[in-house]
Amino acid sequence: MAATVDLRKYLGIVLLVVGLGVGFAQLNTFPGMLFGGCTEVNVPEGEGQGIGSIGIEGTSLLYTPDGVNECSIPLPAVLAPIGLTTVGGGLLLSAR
């Protein structure tokens, strides 16, 4: 029984660290993100309207980091860190 708890605990730690690492890496590369791309429209400084979400098209999340350029990122790339962190945290809590 103790081996099962230890395995859950270590797997939970690994999944939590990987999920948080991928999430922080994506935030660090914002607005382009790791797996997405953006249009490059040359607009004078200060003419943007702010960050906003446009919606979902196919399997991509569309957003605008500055109100002018449109960026997309695959939904699995957005949902993977959330899922890994959730599962890792759940495994850690259930191992107690």
PAKEBA-192131 format. One record per residue (C-alpha): residue number from 1; residue in three letters; y, z, x. Coordinates in pm, 1 decimal, decimal comma, always signed. Each point is the difference from the previous one (the first is absolute). Layout:
! PAKEBA-192131
NUM|ala|Y|Z|X;
...
This chain:
! PAKEBA-192131
1|met|+0,0|+0,0|+0,0;
2|ala|+242,0|+83,3|+283,6;
3|ala|-56,4|-342,6|+158,2;
4|thr|+105,7|-170,0|-323,5;
5|val|+319,8|+205,5|-17,1;
6|asp|+80,8|-74,9|+364,1;
7|leu|-61,5|-371,8|-51,1;
8|arg|+228,6|-3,9|-305,4;
9|lys|+265,5|+191,2|+189,3;
10|tyr|-1,8|-234,2|+300,8;
11|leu|-14,9|-313,7|-214,0;
12|gly|+289,9|+134,6|-206,2;
13|ile|+205,8|+63,6|+313,3;
14|val|-69,2|-350,2|+132,4;
15|leu|+87,8|-168,7|-331,4;
16|leu|+313,9|+210,7|-36,4;
17|val|+119,7|-80,6|+351,9;
18|val|-75,1|-372,1|-36,7;
19|gly|+170,3|-17,8|-341,6;
20|leu|+310,6|+181,6|+120,9;
21|gly|+7,5|-206,1|+320,5;
22|val|-10,1|-331,1|-184,9;
23|gly|+259,9|+125,0|-248,7;
24|phe|+239,4|+110,3|+274,5;
25|ala|-54,0|-326,5|+190,4;
26|gln|+92,5|-196,6|-311,7;
27|leu|+310,3|+210,2|-58,0;
28|asn|+98,0|-37,0|+364,4;
29|thr|-5,5|-380,3|-26,8;
30|phe|+192,5|-7,4|-330,0;
31|pro|+125,8|-234,3|-146,4;
32|gly|-239,2|-257,1|+146,3;
33|met|-300,4|+232,6|-18,3;
34|leu|-314,8|-57,5|+203,6;
35|phe|-164,4|-255,0|-225,5;
36|gly|+288,8|-148,7|-195,5;
37|gly|+277,8|-243,8|+51,8;
38|cys|+362,1|-47,5|-102,1;
39|thr|+233,9|-288,2|-62,3;
40|glu|+296,4|-15,3|+235,9;
41|val|+315,7|-77,2|-194,2;
42|asn|+317,7|+26,7|+203,1;
43|val|+232,6|+208,9|-212,1;
44|pro|+316,1|+164,1|+131,5;
45|glu|-30,4|+369,2|+84,4;
46|gly|+44,6|+233,2|-295,7;
47|glu|-66,1|-259,0|-271,5;
48|gly|-348,4|+124,8|-87,3;
49|gln|-72,2|+207,4|-306,5;
50|gly|-253,2|+250,4|+135,4;
51|ile|-375,8|+47,9|+11,0;
52|gly|-193,0|-92,5|-310,2;
53|ser|-341,3|-94,3|-129,1;
54|ile|-30,3|-341,5|-160,7;
55|gly|-357,5|+20,1|-125,3;
56|ile|-353,1|-119,3|+63,4;
57|glu|-98,4|-361,6|+47,9;
58|gly|-371,1|-65,6|+35,8;
59|thr|-121,4|+256,9|+252,3;
60|ser|+337,4|+59,3|+165,5;
61|leu|+276,1|+251,3|-62,2;
62|leu|+342,6|-165,5|+5,7;
63|tyr|+304,7|+203,4|+98,6;
64|thr|+346,6|-44,7|+143,1;
65|pro|+113,9|+223,9|+285,2;
66|asp|+365,5|-100,3|-26,5;
67|gly|+49,9|-163,8|-339,0;
68|val|-1,5|-351,3|+148,4;
69|asn|-315,3|-65,0|+203,9;
70|glu|-332,8|+1,9|-180,2;
71|cys|-302,2|+155,9|+169,3;
72|ser|-365,3|+18,3|-95,2;
73|ile|-288,0|+218,5|+110,8;
74|pro|-363,8|-19,8|-114,2;
75|leu|-87,4|+275,9|-247,9;
76|pro|-306,7|+113,4|+198,8;
77|ala|+229,8|+67,8|+296,7;
78|val|+215,0|+220,9|-224,3;
79|leu|-285,4|+175,2|-177,2;
80|ala|-231,9|+54,1|+300,4;
81|pro|+202,7|+279,7|+166,5;
82|ile|+44,6|+172,3|-336,5;
83|gly|-372,5|-19,8|-71,6;
84|leu|-106,7|+110,7|+348,2;
85|thr|+237,6|+296,7|-8,9;
86|thr|-114,6|+100,1|-349,1;
87|val|-371,2|-24,1|+80,7;
88|gly|+48,3|+178,7|+334,1;
89|gly|+193,7|+281,2|-165,5;
90|gly|-260,4|+28,0|-273,9;
91|leu|-281,9|+24,4|+252,1;
92|leu|+186,6|+269,1|+191,7;
93|leu|+62,7|+202,3|-314,3;
94|ser|-359,3|-35,0|-121,1;
95|ala|-136,7|+112,5|+337,4;
96|arg|+149,3|+346,2|-42,5;
